[in-house]
Amino acid sequence: MALRPSLWGALNPARSIIPPGTAMIVLCGMAAFGSGGWGGAALAATDSGAESDAARIERGRILAAEGNCESCHTAEDGEPYAGGFVVTTPFGNLIGPNITSDPETGIGDWTLEAFDAAVRDGIRPDGAPLYPAMPYTSFTRMTDADLEALWAYMQTVPPVHNAVEVNQLPFPFDVRASLWFWRTLYYDPGRFEPDPDVPDRVQRGRYLVEGVAHCGACHTPRDALGGSDSGAYLTGASLGRWYAPDISGGADSVLRNWTEDSLTDFLMREHTGRNVPAFGEMAHVTETLSEVPREDVSAMAAYLMSQLPESETTPDTAGETAADPADTGPDDDSAGARLYARNCEGCHGADGLGARGVAARLPDNGGVVAEEPTNVLTALLAGLPPKDVYGVMPSFAESLSDAEIAAVANYVRTAWGNDAPANATRGDVADLRAEVGPPSPEVERAATCPPVPADWVDTRTRAEIGRIVQSNPGHLPDEAGLRGLWDGYLERVPGLSVGERVTALRGVYCTRIAGLNDLTTGAVFAHTVTFSARVGRLAVPEDAAPESP
């Protein structure tokens, strides 16, 4: 049930799903659970039989979703929880196992006790230790009530017969017996212990951060054996092609410029103010968090923000005020500044603030100003495929050299008041270029999609276009469907010109169809041209068009 950022913090580069706009703040996955205190009241309710089976299953579903269990247990285009996802580690590959209710290849013949041993103690039914890609070192903090709810839900997952060979590590790492030694060094079993001096809401957030959410799995540095450095908890860590920034209570925490409300909004994909969407593996987490009770997410934010001394926090006005045009960087005549103006300014703006739906803000962006420049470099090399309301960020791997990518990365990390070190080098870029590889097919397919400001298209219209792409023959609407789409859009989003409307619908359609893996880049372009032409004819009928002179 691990968050996909792998065994010892190495993300799988083949499966990044990222919205546009260089790097954003990266946080941990999290779990929601039953009402009442930090979790103790929920345990009492379960033990007394007060919680119905349906309520327990639903609570388990939320736990599984917010723990992001499905990510490590679902292959690309595979059935949910049926296994097959490749978890890349510094020591080799592990494959996420099948945890559906199939009795032969899944966990259908397990008992609650066996499930508990695996989840909270890292022990398989045959007595062998699990690899710590399964974050049992965090899950050990879970309450009995949450463990039982998770088990109740997993029993309802439809069975899928899919045998998975989990251990694909080379010798000697494939010898499970060595894990007993690892456990003596890094595994501290035990349930969460509440602090009576901490308010219930903050206590609940701490329970989530330390337990099912396993935030430390990504945000805490690890040593050569893959063990977490408990003395540097949540202070940031390298994840291969990404860097999880410092979200601790220390002086270097990227949370200094956030508030509890803005952090909660970020985690729930409610980018009403900051224009800082999640990217990479965190995009999956925020996608699921957007569908859970807000009080669970705000409890997490409350705990994280409570770790900061008051003097370390600043008023959160990001997204409400523009950067000072005079404060554009350490050297406006530098190569990095010129490269930014030529390649990035069109979407991110001269002030770096971008626009929701088009590109993320760069000033005070936790992913941009993290200790290492990895996030910015990877975004420039790999590009960022469309996600949520955001369009594509193109890859610059072919158009910019290693030195140029390092220069523009250093510029955005030090411009507009950003105080990150200008420590990107051409050597860093060369190393990442080899690891990242070519842009994903989705980035390439979406390269011609026009950017669309988020407020140009409403949620319902976006959903209707998504259904057309997924369900209609040829991925195109019939005439009646197109008319209904257009009329509803006109009513819900007033104030745009015809040209803006056609461009907006074209951009949304293009990004949606670019997500179909069975289409080529040329096919995406052709479908988009056809869709745009039909929308244009509907918007400006031939008999209403001006006559040619």
N, C-alpha and C positions, 0 to 999 in steps of 0.2 A: 504494500500500500504506500510505497514511497512516492514522494514528489519526484517527478522525472529527473531533476538534477542529480542523478546517479549516486553511485556508491560513495565516492569520496569527492563529490562536488564537481564532477566533469559532465557537462551537458552533452547530449547527443546532437551534433550539429545538423543531422539530417532531418530533424523534426522540430525546428524552431518555428513558432507561429507568432508573428510580431506585427504590431501596427506601425505606421510610419512615424518618423521623427526622431532619429538617433536614439540615444539611450534614455530610459526612464528609471525612476526609482524601482528597485526590485525588492520585494518583500516575500515573506513566506506564505505558504498555503495555510489554511486554518480550518477549524472545525466548529460547527454550530452544535448546540446540544440543548437539552430540555430546560424549561424555565425553572428559576429558583436558585438564588445564590450563585456560587461558582460551580456547582455540580453536586454538592452534598445532598441538597434537597431532592434532586432528581434521583439519586441513589435510594433515598428513603422511600420515595414514591414507588419506585420499581419493586423494591423489596416487599412493600406492603400490598402489592397487587393493584395499586390505584391506577397505574398506567395501562391502558388497553393495549392489546396486541397491535392494533392498527397504528396507534400513536407511537409505540416502540419501534415498529418497522419504519415509519416515516422519520423518526429521529435518527435511526440508523442510516437511512438513505442520505440524510443531510450530512451526517458524520462522514460517510464514505465520499460524498461529493466534495466536502470542504477539506477533507484530508487528501483529496486529489488521488484517491486510490486507483481510479480507473486508468489514469495516465500510464502508470508503469505496468499495468496488466492488460493493455489493449494494443494490439499491433496496428500498424497503419492500415486503415480501411478494414480492420478486423471487428469481430463481435465484442461488445463490451465485456471486460473482465476475462476474456478467453485466453489471455496471455499472448506472448510473441513479441512484445516490444523489447528492442535491444537497449540495454542500459550500459553505456560506455563508461569504463573506469580506467584509472591509470594502470591497472593490472590486467586488463583484458575486458571481455564482454560477458555480461550476464543477461539472461532472457527472462523477462517478467513471466511468472507462471500463470497457469489457468486457475482462477479462483471462482469460476462459476459453480453451480450446484451439480455439475456432472459428477457422478460417483466414481468413474474410472479415471478421468484425466483432470478433474477439478477437485473441489473439496466437499463434494456431495455426501461422502461417507464419513466426514469428520464429526466429532462431537464438540460441544461448547468448550469442553476442557482442552481439546486439541487445538481449537481455534485460539483460545486464550494463551496457551503455551507458545504458539507461533507469533501472535501479535504482540504480547506484552513481555515475552521472555526469549524470543528468537530461537525456539526449539521446534524442530519438525516432529510429526507424529512418530517417526522411527527413532527419535532421540538425538538426531544429528543437529548441529547448530546451523542456523541460517546465516547467510552473508549479510553484513550490515547495510546492504542496499535497501533492505527492509528496515526502516528506522525504529526497530523495537527499543532502542536505547531512549527514544522519546516516548513511544507508545506505552512504555512501562508505567508512565505517570497516569494513564487513563483510569477512571473510576470503573468499578464493576458495572454500574448502570450503563455507562457508555459502551463498554465492551459487549455487554449483552444486547444492547440495541443494535450495534453494528453486526453482530452475529445474526440477529433476527432478520435484518435486511438482507444479508448475504445469502441466507437460505432461500430468499425469494428470487434471486437472480436466475434467469432461465438457463438450463444446462446447455453447454456447448462442448461437444466431444472434440478436443484438440490437445493432443499430447505435445508437451513442450520440454525440450532439453535445456534446463535452466543454466547449468554450469558449463560455460564455454571458456573458462579461464585456462591459461597455459600452466604447466607445471612450474613451480611448486604451489601456485596460488589456488589450484583446483583441489588441493588436499584440505578437506573440511576440518580435519583434526587440528590444523593450525589455528582455527578460529577460537578454540578453547583458550589459547594463550591470549589472543586479542581481547576476548571478553574479560579476562582478569585485569587487563590494563584500562579498558574504556567503558565497561558496562557497569552502571550503578543502578541495580534494580530497586523498585519501590514506587509506591503510589504517591500522588501529589499530596503535599502537606500544606494546608492553608495557613496563612499568617493572620492571627486574630486581630492584629493592629491595622490591617489593610482593608479598605472598603470592599464590600462584596463584588461590586462591578469590576474594580481593578483586579481583584483576586481571580475573578472569572477569566479576565483577559490573560492573566499570567498562566492560568491552567491551560488555556488554549495555546498560547505561545510555546509553552514547554512540552505539551503533550501531543495530541493528534496533529496539531499544526506543524510540528517539528521545524520551526523557523531556523533553529540553529544548524540544521542539516546543510543549509546553503550559506548562511550568514556568519558562520563561525569557522575560523581557519583550522586546518587539519595538518597533522604532522606526516612524516614519511610513511607511517604505518596506517594512515587513514583515520587516526583517532582525533576527536575534537579537542581543541585547546580550551579547556573549561575556564582558564583565566582570561580568555579573550572572547567570551561569549557575545555573539551578535556584532562583532567589530568589523565584519566584512571578510570576504574570502574569494579567492580566484576559483572560477568554475570552468577552466579551460578557455573557451571562446567568449565567455561572459564573466562579469565580476559582480558579485552580490555585495552591495555597499554596506557600510557601517550603519546599523539601526539600533545601536546600543544607547546607553545614556551618557556616553563619553563626549568629549569636546569635539571630536571629528564626526559625530553622527550626522547623517544627511537629514535627519528628522528635525533639525534645529529650525528650519524655515517652514515647518508644517504646524497645523493645529490638529486637535483631535477630530474635528468635523471634516477638515479637508483630507486627512488621512483616511477616514472612513469612506468619504466619497471616492477617493482613488481606488480603494480596495473593492468598492462596489460598482466601479466603472461609471460613476456619476461625475463626469468631468465638467461640472458647471462653472468652476472658477479657474483652476490651475492649468488646464490643457496639458496634463502630464499623464498620458495613458500608460498602462503596463505593457511590457514587451516580453518576448521570449516565453519561457516556461511560466512566468508570472501572469501572462495573458490568459492562460488556461485557468489559473486560480481566480482571477478577478471575474472571469466569465461565469464561473459557478457561484462565486460570492454574490453576484448581482441578483441571485434568485433565493437568497437565504434571509432570515430575519435580520433587520438592521442592528438590533440590539446585540446580536452575537458579534458582528463585525466591529461595532463601536466599542465593545468591551476590549477587544484586542487592541484597538487604537488607543484606548484609555490607558491600558497597561504600558504599552510602548512609550507613549508620551510622558507617563508618570516617572519614567526612569531619567528624564532630562531635568537638570536643575532649572528653575525658572529663569535664571539669568542666561541660559543657553538657548532659550526659545525667542523668536521674533514674531511680530505680527504677521499673519499670513495674508498678504495682499497680492500674491502671485496670480497673474491672470486678470487683475483688476487695474493695474497700472503698468504703463509701458516702461521699458528700460530707457535710461537717459541716452538720447542719441549721441551725446558727446562721449559717453562711456562705452565705446564700441570695442575696446580691446587694448592690449598693451602696445600694439604697434599696428595702426591701420594700414600702413604701407608694407606690412610683412607679406611674405608669400602666402601664408595661411589666410590672411584677410582677403587677399586678391582671389584666392581659390574659393573661399566662402562666397564672395560676391558673385562669382561666375557660376558656381554650381549649386549653391544652397539657398541663396537669398530669395530666389523666386518663390519658395515655399515657406521657409522659416522667417523671412523678413530681415531687414537690416538690423532690427532690434532683437532678433532671435526669438521673438514671442510666438511665431507661427500663427496658426488658426486651427481651432478644433475641426477635425475632419480632414484637414490638409496636412498639417505637420505640427509636431509637439513643440512646446517652448523649450528653449535651451538654457536660459538663465535659471539658476537655482534648481536645476534638475538633478536629482540625486544620482541618477545613472551616469550623467555627463560628468559630474564633479567628484565621482568616486576616486578612491586613492589611485587606482590603476586606470589607464585609458582604454581598457579592453572593450568596453561596451560601445564606445564611439567608433573604434576601429572596426569591430565586427559589423556594425550597422553600415558603415561606409563600404565595406568589402562585400558583404552578403546581400545588402538591401533588406528591406522589411516588407513582407507581403501584406496585403490589405487585411484589416482586422477591425471589427466593430464598425464605427462610423468613419474610420480612417482609410485612405487609399494607400497606394503603394509608395514606398521610398525606393528609388532605383539603386542598383548596385553601381559603384564607381570603380570596381576592380579592373575593368578594361580601360577606362578613360583616364585614370590617375595612377601615377607611379607610387612606389612604396614611400618615397620621400614626400610626395605631395599629400598623400593620405595622412601621414604623420603630421605634416604642417597644419592641415585644416583641423585635425583633431586637437592639436595643441591650441589652436586659435579659439575654438568654441569652448574649450575648458578654462580659458583665461579671459575671455571677452565678457562684456556686460556685467562686470563685477564678480564673475565666477572666480573662485580662489583655488582651483585644482592645480596641481603641479603640471607644468608643460613637459611631461616625461615620456611622450610617445616618440619612438625612434623608428627609422626605416627598417631596422632589424626586427623590431616587434611586429611591424606590418608584414614583413616577409614570412615570419614564422606563422602568423595568423592566416595569411593568405593560403599557405599550404594546408592548414588545418580546416579552414572554412570551406575551401573548394569553390566551385562555381556557384552563382546565384541559384536559388531553388527554382524549379519550373514555374511555380506560381508567381514569383517575382518577375520572371521573364514574360509570362503570359499577361501580366497586368501592367507591363511597362508603358503601354500606350493609353492607359485609362486616365482620363482627366481628373485632377483633384477636385473635390466638391466640399465646400464648407458645410459643416454638420447641420446648420440651421436652414439650409436650402432644401433638405428632404426630411420629412417626418418619419417617425418610426414605422407607422403602418405602411407607408409607401415602400419603404425599404423591405419590409417583410413580404409585401405582395410581389415585388420584383424577385425576391429570393424564391418564392413559391413558383413563379413562372419559370425561372431558370431550372429548378429542380424537377418540375412536374410536367411541363408542357412539351409536346412533340417539337423537336428542333430547338428547344429552349426559348421559344418565341411565343408571345401571346396571340390569340386570335383577335379579330377586329373588335368584338364585343368586350373582351377582356382588356384590350388596350384602351378602349373608350372609358371603361369603368375606372381603370387605373388613372387616366388623365383627369377625368372629372373629379374624382376624389382628391387627387393631389392639388388641383386648383382650389378646391374648397378649403383644404386644411392648411395650405401654405400660401397665403396671399402676398402680394407685394413684389414678386419677381417678374422680370421681363420674360418674354417668350424664349429668347436666346438663353437666358440663365436657366430656365426650366428644362429646356432640351438638353443643355450641357449637364445639368444635375442628374437627370434620369439616365443619360448616357453613362456618366461616371459610375453611378451605383450599379447599373446593369453590367457594365464592363468588369467591375471588381468582383461581382457575384459569379459571373460566368468564368472568370479567370481561376476561380477556385475549383473548377471541375477538372479532375486529373486526366480524363479521357480526351481532352481537347488539346490541339496544338496551339502555338502562339498565333499562327495564321488564322486558325478557325475562330479563336476568340476575337480577333480583329474583324473578321468577316461578319460574325454574328452581331458584333457591336455596331458596325456600319449599317447593317440591315435594320436593327432595332431603332437606331437614331433616325434613319430615313423615315420609318413608319411613324415615329413620334413627331417628327418635323411636319409630315403631311397632315397629321391630325391637328397639330398646333396652328399651322398656317395652311388651311385648305386651298387647293388650286384656284377655286373661284374667288378667293379672298386675296390672292396674291396680286401685287401691283403689276400692271401690264408693262411689257418691255417697251422701251421708247422706239 
